[in-house]
Amino acid sequence: MAYEACDCVRREQVDALFARLPAPAVVVHNAGIDLPTRLDRKTPEEVVRTVEVKVTGFESLTGAVLATPERRAALKVFCNVGSLAGRMGGMIGQIDYAAGNEALSRLGFWARNTHGLPARTLCWPTWERLGVIANYDAAVRYVSALDPAEGVRRWIDELCSGGTDEVMFIGQVGGALVPAQLRGFRLFTGHPDLSRLHGLAHFLGTVEEFRPFRSLRG
């Protein structure tokens, strides 16, 4: 096995890498940056870089695949690695990370519908002590972490399934959800925490005032 460095947001680097390799059957876009800081403390450059690595990285990779008929014909799977943050909203300070992952999922559907690429987006929770997550202890207050062995098994299953849609993996729901996130979690079916989430929503009623970690009146 050989590893080669490549900045996926630099199209010229991606094109040079693809030119040196045989036409790939599988492409996995797993690049990511997570710099959780409250929005008023983020610089524009940090926001752009966090979103760019997902969106422009996707553009560079799909562009390289579509550049030649041989690469397009050889491709069997194009796997986007997304995040629950893109579906349910991230933790405090992850607004740009959540936006990048949401855009990545939508781009996967665009590539499938427009170009017929076998694109699939997997939206992962935090893996147990692995990945780009900056604050593990905070992350597991939202959703339980995924055991790496189980994650790899599920990942392989999805790569072999031939699907071209979006798949979300989620474990036990934690106690750090805010009202807006709770509304999204209630859309699930068959989740073991669903009765608790519906109970919380029923008890909450209509939110009249909410200040994160300070007060909630309903």
C-alpha positions as CSV (number, residue, x, y, z in Angstrom):
1,M,0.0,0.0,0.0
2,A,1.3,3.5,-0.9
3,Y,0.3,6.9,0.5
4,E,0.5,10.1,-1.5
5,A,-0.1,13.6,-0.1
6,C,-2.6,15.7,-2.0
7,D,-4.6,18.8,-1.0
8,C,-8.1,18.0,-2.3
9,V,-9.1,21.7,-2.7
10,R,-6.3,22.2,-5.2
11,R,-7.6,20.9,-8.4
12,E,-4.2,20.8,-10.1
13,Q,-2.9,18.5,-7.3
14,V,-5.9,16.2,-7.6
15,D,-5.5,16.0,-11.4
16,A,-1.8,15.2,-11.1
17,L,-2.6,12.5,-8.6
18,F,-5.3,10.9,-10.8
19,A,-2.9,11.0,-13.8
20,R,-0.4,8.9,-11.9
21,L,-2.9,6.2,-10.8
22,P,-5.0,3.6,-12.6
23,A,-8.6,4.6,-13.0
24,P,-10.1,4.0,-9.5
25,A,-13.1,1.8,-8.8
26,V,-13.7,3.5,-5.5
27,V,-13.2,7.1,-4.4
28,V,-13.8,8.1,-0.8
29,H,-13.9,11.8,0.1
30,N,-13.0,11.8,3.8
31,A,-11.2,15.2,4.1
32,G,-12.4,17.4,6.9
33,I,-11.5,20.3,9.2
34,D,-13.3,21.0,12.5
35,L,-12.4,24.1,14.4
36,P,-15.3,24.6,16.9
37,T,-15.4,28.2,18.0
38,R,-18.3,30.5,18.5
39,L,-19.2,32.4,15.3
40,D,-18.2,35.8,16.6
41,R,-14.7,34.4,17.3
42,K,-14.3,32.7,13.9
43,T,-12.3,34.4,11.2
44,P,-13.7,34.5,7.6
45,E,-10.7,32.4,6.5
46,E,-11.5,29.7,9.1
47,V,-15.1,29.5,7.9
48,V,-14.1,29.3,4.2
49,R,-11.5,26.7,4.8
50,T,-13.8,24.5,6.9
51,V,-16.5,24.5,4.2
52,E,-14.1,24.5,1.3
53,V,-12.5,21.2,2.2
54,K,-15.9,19.5,1.9
55,V,-17.3,21.4,-1.1
56,T,-14.3,22.2,-3.2
57,G,-12.8,18.9,-2.3
58,F,-15.8,17.2,-3.7
59,E,-15.7,19.3,-6.9
60,S,-12.1,18.5,-7.4
61,L,-12.5,14.8,-7.0
62,T,-15.7,14.5,-9.1
63,G,-14.2,16.7,-11.8
64,A,-11.1,14.4,-12.0
65,V,-13.4,11.4,-12.3
66,L,-15.5,13.0,-15.1
67,A,-12.4,14.2,-16.9
68,T,-12.0,11.0,-18.9
69,P,-14.4,8.3,-20.1
70,E,-12.1,5.6,-18.7
71,R,-12.3,7.0,-15.1
72,R,-16.1,7.4,-15.4
73,A,-16.5,3.8,-16.6
74,A,-14.2,2.4,-13.9
75,L,-15.9,4.1,-11.0
76,K,-18.2,1.8,-8.9
77,V,-18.5,3.9,-5.7
78,F,-18.0,7.5,-4.8
79,C,-18.4,7.7,-1.1
80,N,-18.8,11.1,0.7
81,V,-17.9,11.0,4.4
82,G,-20.4,13.4,6.1
83,S,-21.5,14.0,9.6
84,L,-24.5,14.0,11.8
85,A,-23.7,17.7,12.2
86,G,-24.9,18.3,8.7
87,R,-28.2,16.7,9.4
88,M,-29.0,17.7,13.0
89,G,-26.8,20.8,13.4
90,G,-23.5,20.5,15.2
91,M,-22.4,21.4,18.7
92,I,-21.7,24.9,19.7
93,G,-19.1,26.4,17.4
94,Q,-19.7,24.0,14.5
95,I,-22.0,26.1,12.3
96,D,-19.4,26.1,9.4
97,Y,-18.7,22.4,9.9
98,A,-22.4,21.6,9.8
99,A,-22.9,23.7,6.7
100,G,-20.0,22.0,4.9
101,N,-21.4,18.5,5.6
102,E,-25.0,19.5,4.7
103,A,-23.7,20.8,1.3
104,L,-21.7,17.6,0.8
105,S,-24.8,15.5,1.1
106,R,-26.7,17.7,-1.4
107,L,-23.7,17.6,-3.8
108,G,-23.8,13.8,-3.6
109,F,-27.4,13.8,-4.9
110,W,-26.5,16.4,-7.5
111,A,-23.7,14.2,-8.8
112,R,-26.0,11.2,-9.0
113,N,-28.9,13.0,-10.6
114,T,-26.9,15.2,-13.0
115,H,-23.9,13.0,-14.0
116,G,-25.1,9.5,-13.0
117,L,-22.2,9.0,-10.6
118,P,-22.6,6.3,-8.0
119,A,-22.4,8.8,-5.2
120,R,-23.4,7.9,-1.6
121,T,-23.0,10.1,1.5
122,L,-22.5,8.4,4.9
123,C,-23.3,10.7,7.9
124,W,-21.4,9.5,10.9
125,P,-21.5,10.3,14.6
126,T,-18.3,10.7,16.6
127,W,-16.1,7.7,16.4
128,E,-14.7,6.4,19.7
129,R,-11.5,8.5,20.2
130,L,-10.9,8.8,16.5
131,G,-11.3,11.5,13.8
132,V,-11.3,15.2,13.6
133,I,-13.5,15.9,16.7
134,A,-11.9,18.5,18.8
135,N,-13.9,17.9,22.0
136,Y,-14.8,14.3,22.5
137,D,-16.4,14.7,26.0
138,A,-18.7,17.4,24.6
139,A,-19.6,15.4,21.6
140,V,-20.8,12.3,23.5
141,R,-23.2,14.6,25.4
142,Y,-25.2,14.8,22.2
143,V,-24.9,11.3,20.7
144,S,-23.0,8.2,21.8
145,A,-19.8,7.4,20.1
146,L,-19.3,4.7,17.5
147,D,-17.0,1.7,18.2
148,P,-14.3,1.8,15.4
149,A,-14.7,-1.9,14.6
150,E,-18.4,-1.5,14.1
151,G,-17.9,1.6,12.1
152,V,-15.5,-0.2,9.7
153,R,-17.9,-3.1,9.4
154,R,-20.8,-0.8,8.6
155,W,-18.7,1.3,6.2
156,I,-17.7,-1.8,4.2
157,D,-21.3,-3.0,4.1
158,E,-22.4,0.4,2.6
159,L,-19.5,0.4,0.1
160,C,-20.6,-3.0,-1.1
161,S,-24.3,-2.3,-1.2
162,G,-24.4,-0.3,-4.4
163,G,-26.7,2.3,-3.0
164,T,-26.7,5.9,-4.2
165,D,-28.3,7.8,-1.4
166,E,-27.6,9.2,2.0
167,V,-27.2,7.0,5.1
168,M,-27.1,8.3,8.7
169,F,-25.7,6.4,11.6
170,I,-26.8,7.4,15.1
171,G,-26.5,5.8,18.5
172,Q,-28.1,6.7,21.9
173,V,-29.2,10.3,22.0
174,G,-27.7,12.3,24.8
175,G,-29.1,15.1,27.0
176,A,-27.5,18.1,25.4
177,L,-30.0,18.7,22.7
178,V,-31.5,22.1,22.2
179,P,-35.1,22.6,21.1
180,A,-34.3,23.0,17.4
181,Q,-32.3,19.8,17.4
182,L,-35.0,18.0,19.3
183,R,-37.5,18.8,16.6
184,G,-35.2,17.1,14.0
185,F,-34.6,14.0,16.1
186,R,-38.4,13.4,16.4
187,L,-38.5,12.7,12.7
188,F,-36.9,9.3,13.2
189,T,-38.8,6.0,13.1
190,G,-37.8,2.9,15.0
191,H,-35.1,4.5,17.1
192,P,-34.9,3.1,20.7
193,D,-34.8,6.7,22.1
194,L,-37.9,7.9,20.2
195,S,-40.4,7.6,23.1
196,R,-38.1,9.6,25.4
197,L,-37.6,12.3,22.7
198,H,-41.4,12.5,22.1
199,G,-41.9,12.8,25.9
200,L,-39.4,15.6,26.1
201,A,-41.1,17.4,23.2
202,H,-44.5,17.0,24.7
203,F,-43.4,18.2,28.1
204,L,-41.6,21.2,26.5
205,G,-44.7,22.5,24.7
206,T,-44.2,25.7,22.7
207,V,-40.9,27.4,23.4
208,E,-41.4,31.0,24.3
209,E,-37.8,31.9,25.3
210,F,-34.6,29.9,25.0
211,R,-31.1,31.0,25.9
212,P,-28.6,28.1,25.5
213,F,-27.4,26.7,28.9
214,R,-29.1,29.6,30.7
215,S,-32.8,29.4,30.6
216,L,-35.8,27.8,28.8
217,R,-39.4,28.8,29.1
218,G,-42.3,27.0,27.4
